[in-house]
Amino acid sequence: MILYIDTTDFDGLRFALVDPATKKLIKDQSRKVAYNENYKTAEFLMTFLKTTKTDLKTLTKIITCSGPGSFTGLRIGVTAIKG
């Protein structure tokens, strides 16, 4: 599975799962967040993975958006994938 994380939006987060073999979208979720809720990205991501019944061990690739967007948002996306 490929996990896509977009934290560049000032008031939202987006997560998506793509099957690498078929290149089909499995699940896509956007979430509105307040400006000061970026620290909850990991919590929201884990909830997304839980609802899609995806184990971190099954991820073959993790992609984050590189912008444009807020610098803080970009840092949060990169930090989330670094673990």
C-alpha positions in Angstrom: 0.0 0.0 0.0 1.1 3.6 -0.7 0.1 6.2 1.9 -0.2 9.8 0.8 -0.2 12.6 3.4 -1.0 16.2 2.6 -0.4 18.7 5.4 0.1 21.8 3.3 -3.5 23.2 3.6 -3.9 25.8 6.3 -7.1 24.4 7.6 -7.1 20.7 6.6 -5.3 17.4 6.4 -5.7 14.8 3.6 -4.7 11.1 3.7 -5.1 8.6 1.0 -4.2 4.9 0.4 -3.4 3.6 -3.1 -2.9 0.0 -4.2 0.5 0.0 -5.9 -0.4 -3.0 -8.1 -3.5 -1.6 -9.6 -2.8 2.1 -8.9 -6.4 2.5 -7.7 -7.4 4.7 -4.8 -8.5 2.6 -1.8 -9.5 5.4 0.5 -9.3 9.1 0.6 -10.1 11.3 3.6 -9.9 15.0 4.2 -10.2 16.5 7.7 -10.7 20.1 8.7 -8.4 21.2 11.4 -8.0 24.4 13.3 -4.8 26.3 12.7 -3.3 25.1 16.1 -4.3 21.4 15.6 -1.4 20.4 13.4 0.1 18.6 16.4 -2.7 16.1 16.1 -1.6 14.9 12.7 -0.2 11.6 14.0 -3.3 10.9 16.0 -5.5 11.6 12.9 -3.3 9.5 10.7 -3.5 6.5 13.1 -7.3 6.8 13.2 -7.3 6.8 9.3 -5.1 3.7 9.2 -7.3 2.0 11.8 -10.5 2.7 9.9 -9.0 1.3 6.7 -7.6 -1.7 8.6 -4.1 -0.9 7.4 -1.0 -2.0 9.3 2.1 0.2 9.1 4.0 -2.9 8.1 2.0 -3.2 4.9 3.0 0.2 3.6 5.5 0.1 0.8 5.8 3.8 0.2 4.8 7.0 2.1 4.5 10.2 0.1 4.0 13.7 1.4 3.1 16.9 -0.5 6.0 19.3 -0.8 4.0 22.4 -1.3 3.1 25.1 -1.9 1.8 25.6 1.6 2.7 26.7 5.1 6.2 26.0 6.2 4.9 24.5 9.5 2.5 22.3 7.5 5.3 21.0 5.3 7.5 20.3 8.3 4.7 18.3 10.0 4.2 16.2 6.8 7.9 15.3 6.6 8.1 14.6 10.3 5.1 12.4 10.1 6.7 10.2 7.5 10.0 10.1 9.2 8.3 8.7 12.3 
